[in-house]
């Protein structure tokens, strides 16, 4: 499992020009953040 902190800067730096790929990437990031919030709702990483 790759940490979102490692992948998010990569996705922001290399925004794909392919719209379906961009949408899929966005949804994976959103799901990872939601999952992180469920596991640790008071974590400083979530603010």
Secondary structure by P-SEA (a helix, b strand, c coil): cccccccaaaaaacccccaaaaaaaaaaaaaaaaaaaaacccccccc
